[in-house]
Amino acid sequence: MAFRKKSAKNPPVLSHEFALQNHADLVACVGMFFVLGLLFEGTAEVSIVFLTLQHGVPAQPRLLYQYGVLDLATVFFYTLVAVIAHATLQEYVLDRVTRRLQLPKAQQSRFNEAGQLGAFALLSCAWGTWVLAAEGCLEEPARLWRAPPRGTMTFHVKFFYVAQLAYWFHAVPELHFQRTRKQDLPQQLLYIGLHLFHVAGAYLLYLNHLGLLLLTVHYSVELLAHLCDLFSLGDHKYQRELSLWAVAYVLGRLGTLLVSVLTVCLHLAGGQTRGADAAANANVNVLAAEIAVLASSCAIQAYITWSLFSVQLQRWMEGDAPRQAPVVKKKRTKGRSARKGTENGVAAPDRVDSPHKRKEKPS
């Protein structure tokens, strides 16, 4: 994402430049309408749809949730929150660090992108680990493929997925707010679309715990990658040493594939033992859906690994390319003044020439 340069002049109100520079304030005003709606009885019911999770299913001993159309309103509101958080982190943290490091403009975009994605990866990794521990998946891994009652999710799991969808939806307008270059748009849109596809797929297919575990592993590796980028941009002496993160990156992809294959195979095996009635009531216990999920997971891991190798190879080639200093040709001037103080093109040492000695005549 490109670095957003602030203009010294104040643009006209309601102009396009004004909206770009103050988009966070404008979005905050829109979000305040939903919050203030809670104060009035006539609008409280509408505001609650945007601010709280919907489609609750009363159950014992705790309230469970399903997904539905009203989730779009909740995702929209938290998308506004993500835009505000993005602008706050950019203005009060990343912009100050870039000014202190005095990075060139070519590296400011990469530093800002690594800082934003690194902060989100850190939050998601910590949040996902806490939810996995609260759901008991770390103590009982079998919950990854069997978590009764089916077709429901807990409050923590649903809120995690809603926040994930909101963040990646907010990344689309941020491409315009941050003035991303046109040649970088296809790559950025593909990166955002892959995250939206897999997060929404795990959410809609009720692969709650499996998706939660895979996202936590994914974000832990992404966090390491963005930290390496930040260190390498801050100090170039870490550029070669921190390239070892590629090993952990590949190991993370292999771990993701292993967990996906084991979970899908064990889920299919559990479906065959339960019989046809359980297969009819289950949401994901269909062979075609299971194979599609597994194929999608394998394809995305292969694509990410190939992209890693391509980018890393390109960086190594650029770093190893010899930097030849431009040869400055001196312009020769005509006349004796140009040859003064030189002998055969080589500068003569500074000395005082003595007069020629006279030959002494023999007496």
Contacts in CASP RR format, 6 or more apart in sequence:
PFRMAT RR
TARGET T0000
AUTHOR 0000-0000-0000
METHOD contacts of the structure
MODEL  1
MAFRKKSAKNPPVLSHEFALQNHADLVACVGMFFVLGLLFEGTAEVSIVF
LTLQHGVPAQPRLLYQYGVLDLATVFFYTLVAVIAHATLQEYVLDRVTRR
LQLPKAQQSRFNEAGQLGAFALLSCAWGTWVLAAEGCLEEPARLWRAPPR
GTMTFHVKFFYVAQLAYWFHAVPELHFQRTRKQDLPQQLLYIGLHLFHVA
GAYLLYLNHLGLLLLTVHYSVELLAHLCDLFSLGDHKYQRELSLWAVAYV
LGRLGTLLVSVLTVCLHLAGGQTRGADAAANANVNVLAAEIAVLASSCAI
QAYITWSLFSVQLQRWMEGDAPRQAPVVKKKRTKGRSARKGTENGVAAPD
RVDSPHKRKEKPS
1 109 0 8 1.000
1 112 0 8 1.000
1 113 0 8 1.000
1 116 0 8 1.000
1 174 0 8 1.000
1 175 0 8 1.000
1 178 0 8 1.000
1 180 0 8 1.000
1 188 0 8 1.000
2 109 0 8 1.000
2 178 0 8 1.000
2 179 0 8 1.000
2 180 0 8 1.000
2 181 0 8 1.000
2 184 0 8 1.000
3 98 0 8 1.000
3 105 0 8 1.000
3 108 0 8 1.000
3 109 0 8 1.000
3 112 0 8 1.000
3 178 0 8 1.000
4 20 0 8 1.000
4 90 0 8 1.000
4 177 0 8 1.000
4 178 0 8 1.000
4 179 0 8 1.000
5 179 0 8 1.000
6 21 0 8 1.000
7 17 0 8 1.000
7 21 0 8 1.000
11 17 0 8 1.000
11 18 0 8 1.000
11 21 0 8 1.000
12 18 0 8 1.000
19 26 0 8 1.000
20 176 0 8 1.000
20 177 0 8 1.000
20 179 0 8 1.000
23 83 0 8 1.000
23 87 0 8 1.000
23 177 0 8 1.000
24 83 0 8 1.000
24 84 0 8 1.000
24 86 0 8 1.000
24 87 0 8 1.000
24 88 0 8 1.000
24 91 0 8 1.000
27 80 0 8 1.000
27 83 0 8 1.000
27 84 0 8 1.000
28 80 0 8 1.000
28 84 0 8 1.000
30 80 0 8 1.000
31 77 0 8 1.000
31 80 0 8 1.000
34 47 0 8 1.000
34 50 0 8 1.000
34 51 0 8 1.000
34 77 0 8 1.000
35 47 0 8 1.000
35 51 0 8 1.000
37 43 0 8 1.000
37 44 0 8 1.000
37 46 0 8 1.000
37 47 0 8 1.000
38 44 0 8 1.000
38 47 0 8 1.000
38 48 0 8 1.000
38 51 0 8 1.000
49 70 0 8 1.000
49 73 0 8 1.000
49 74 0 8 1.000
50 73 0 8 1.000
50 74 0 8 1.000
50 76 0 8 1.000
50 77 0 8 1.000
51 74 0 8 1.000
51 77 0 8 1.000
52 74 0 8 1.000
53 65 0 8 1.000
53 71 0 8 1.000
53 74 0 8 1.000
53 155 0 8 1.000
53 158 0 8 1.000
53 159 0 8 1.000
53 162 0 8 1.000
54 65 0 8 1.000
54 68 0 8 1.000
54 70 0 8 1.000
54 71 0 8 1.000
54 73 0 8 1.000
54 74 0 8 1.000
55 65 0 8 1.000
55 66 0 8 1.000
55 67 0 8 1.000
55 68 0 8 1.000
55 70 0 8 1.000
55 71 0 8 1.000
56 63 0 8 1.000
56 64 0 8 1.000
56 65 0 8 1.000
56 66 0 8 1.000
57 63 0 8 1.000
57 64 0 8 1.000
57 65 0 8 1.000
57 66 0 8 1.000
57 152 0 8 1.000
59 149 0 8 1.000
59 152 0 8 1.000
62 154 0 8 1.000
62 155 0 8 1.000
63 155 0 8 1.000
64 149 0 8 1.000
64 152 0 8 1.000
64 153 0 8 1.000
64 154 0 8 1.000
65 152 0 8 1.000
65 153 0 8 1.000
65 154 0 8 1.000
65 155 0 8 1.000
65 158 0 8 1.000
66 151 0 8 1.000
66 152 0 8 1.000
66 153 0 8 1.000
67 158 0 8 1.000
67 203 0 8 1.000
67 204 0 8 1.000
71 162 0 8 1.000
74 162 0 8 1.000
75 162 0 8 1.000
75 165 0 8 1.000
75 166 0 8 1.000
75 169 0 8 1.000
76 166 0 8 1.000
77 166 0 8 1.000
78 162 0 8 1.000
78 163 0 8 1.000
78 166 0 8 1.000
79 166 0 8 1.000
79 167 0 8 1.000
79 169 0 8 1.000
79 170 0 8 1.000
80 170 0 8 1.000
81 166 0 8 1.000
82 166 0 8 1.000
82 167 0 8 1.000
82 169 0 8 1.000
82 170 0 8 1.000
83 170 0 8 1.000
83 173 0 8 1.000
83 174 0 8 1.000
83 177 0 8 1.000
86 116 0 8 1.000
86 170 0 8 1.000
86 174 0 8 1.000
89 115 0 8 1.000
89 116 0 8 1.000
89 119 0 8 1.000
90 112 0 8 1.000
90 116 0 8 1.000
94 111 0 8 1.000
94 112 0 8 1.000
94 115 0 8 1.000
94 116 0 8 1.000
97 111 0 8 1.000
98 108 0 8 1.000
98 111 0 8 1.000
98 112 0 8 1.000
101 111 0 8 1.000
101 233 0 8 1.000
101 234 0 8 1.000
103 111 0 8 1.000
103 233 0 8 1.000
103 234 0 8 1.000
107 233 0 8 1.000
110 229 0 8 1.000
110 233 0 8 1.000
111 229 0 8 1.000
111 230 0 8 1.000
111 233 0 8 1.000
111 234 0 8 1.000
112 178 0 8 1.000
114 226 0 8 1.000
114 229 0 8 1.000
114 230 0 8 1.000
114 233 0 8 1.000
115 226 0 8 1.000
115 230 0 8 1.000
117 222 0 8 1.000
117 226 0 8 1.000
118 222 0 8 1.000
118 223 0 8 1.000
118 226 0 8 1.000
118 227 0 8 1.000
118 230 0 8 1.000
120 167 0 8 1.000
120 219 0 8 1.000
121 219 0 8 1.000
121 220 0 8 1.000
121 222 0 8 1.000
121 223 0 8 1.000
121 226 0 8 1.000
122 219 0 8 1.000
122 223 0 8 1.000
124 164 0 8 1.000
124 215 0 8 1.000
124 216 0 8 1.000
124 219 0 8 1.000
125 216 0 8 1.000
125 219 0 8 1.000
125 220 0 8 1.000
125 223 0 8 1.000
127 160 0 8 1.000
127 163 0 8 1.000
128 160 0 8 1.000
128 212 0 8 1.000
128 215 0 8 1.000
128 216 0 8 1.000
129 216 0 8 1.000
131 156 0 8 1.000
131 157 0 8 1.000
131 160 0 8 1.000
131 212 0 8 1.000
132 138 0 8 1.000
132 209 0 8 1.000
132 212 0 8 1.000
132 213 0 8 1.000
132 216 0 8 1.000
134 156 0 8 1.000
135 143 0 8 1.000
135 147 0 8 1.000
135 154 0 8 1.000
135 156 0 8 1.000
135 157 0 8 1.000
135 209 0 8 1.000
135 212 0 8 1.000
136 143 0 8 1.000
137 143 0 8 1.000
137 144 0 8 1.000
137 209 0 8 1.000
137 212 0 8 1.000
137 213 0 8 1.000
143 209 0 8 1.000
144 209 0 8 1.000
144 210 0 8 1.000
144 213 0 8 1.000
144 259 0 8 1.000
144 263 0 8 1.000
145 210 0 8 1.000
145 263 0 8 1.000
145 266 0 8 1.000
145 267 0 8 1.000
145 270 0 8 1.000
146 267 0 8 1.000
146 270 0 8 1.000
147 208 0 8 1.000
147 209 0 8 1.000
150 206 0 8 1.000
150 281 0 8 1.000
150 282 0 8 1.000
150 283 0 8 1.000
151 206 0 8 1.000
151 283 0 8 1.000
152 206 0 8 1.000
153 161 0 8 1.000
153 206 0 8 1.000
153 208 0 8 1.000
157 208 0 8 1.000
157 209 0 8 1.000
157 212 0 8 1.000
160 212 0 8 1.000
161 199 0 8 1.000
161 202 0 8 1.000
161 203 0 8 1.000
161 208 0 8 1.000
164 195 0 8 1.000
164 199 0 8 1.000
164 215 0 8 1.000
165 196 0 8 1.000
165 199 0 8 1.000
165 200 0 8 1.000
165 203 0 8 1.000
168 192 0 8 1.000
168 193 0 8 1.000
168 195 0 8 1.000
168 196 0 8 1.000
168 199 0 8 1.000
169 196 0 8 1.000
171 188 0 8 1.000
171 192 0 8 1.000
172 189 0 8 1.000
172 192 0 8 1.000
175 185 0 8 1.000
175 188 0 8 1.000
175 189 0 8 1.000
180 188 0 8 1.000
194 300 0 8 1.000
194 303 0 8 1.000
197 296 0 8 1.000
198 296 0 8 1.000
198 297 0 8 1.000
198 300 0 8 1.000
199 215 0 8 1.000
201 207 0 8 1.000
202 208 0 8 1.000
202 210 0 8 1.000
202 211 0 8 1.000
202 212 0 8 1.000
202 214 0 8 1.000
202 215 0 8 1.000
205 283 0 8 1.000
205 284 0 8 1.000
205 289 0 8 1.000
205 293 0 8 1.000
206 283 0 8 1.000
206 284 0 8 1.000
207 284 0 8 1.000
207 293 0 8 1.000
210 259 0 8 1.000
210 260 0 8 1.000
210 263 0 8 1.000
213 259 0 8 1.000
214 256 0 8 1.000
214 259 0 8 1.000
214 260 0 8 1.000
214 297 0 8 1.000
217 252 0 8 1.000
217 255 0 8 1.000
217 256 0 8 1.000
217 259 0 8 1.000
218 256 0 8 1.000
221 248 0 8 1.000
221 249 0 8 1.000
221 252 0 8 1.000
221 253 0 8 1.000
224 245 0 8 1.000
224 248 0 8 1.000
224 249 0 8 1.000
225 245 0 8 1.000
225 249 0 8 1.000
228 238 0 8 1.000
228 242 0 8 1.000
228 243 0 8 1.000
228 245 0 8 1.000
231 238 0 8 1.000
231 242 0 8 1.000
232 238 0 8 1.000
232 239 0 8 1.000
232 242 0 8 1.000
243 312 0 8 1.000
243 316 0 8 1.000
246 308 0 8 1.000
246 312 0 8 1.000
249 305 0 8 1.000
249 308 0 8 1.000
250 305 0 8 1.000
250 308 0 8 1.000
253 301 0 8 1.000
253 304 0 8 1.000
253 305 0 8 1.000
256 297 0 8 1.000
256 301 0 8 1.000
257 297 0 8 1.000
257 298 0 8 1.000
257 301 0 8 1.000
260 293 0 8 1.000
260 294 0 8 1.000
260 297 0 8 1.000
260 298 0 8 1.000
261 294 0 8 1.000
264 290 0 8 1.000
264 293 0 8 1.000
264 294 0 8 1.000
267 284 0 8 1.000
267 285 0 8 1.000
267 290 0 8 1.000
268 285 0 8 1.000
268 287 0 8 1.000
268 290 0 8 1.000
271 278 0 8 1.000
271 279 0 8 1.000
271 282 0 8 1.000
271 285 0 8 1.000
278 285 0 8 1.000
279 285 0 8 1.000
279 286 0 8 1.000
284 290 0 8 1.000
284 293 0 8 1.000
332 338 0 8 1.000
339 345 0 8 1.000
341 347 0 8 1.000
341 348 0 8 1.000
342 348 0 8 1.000
END
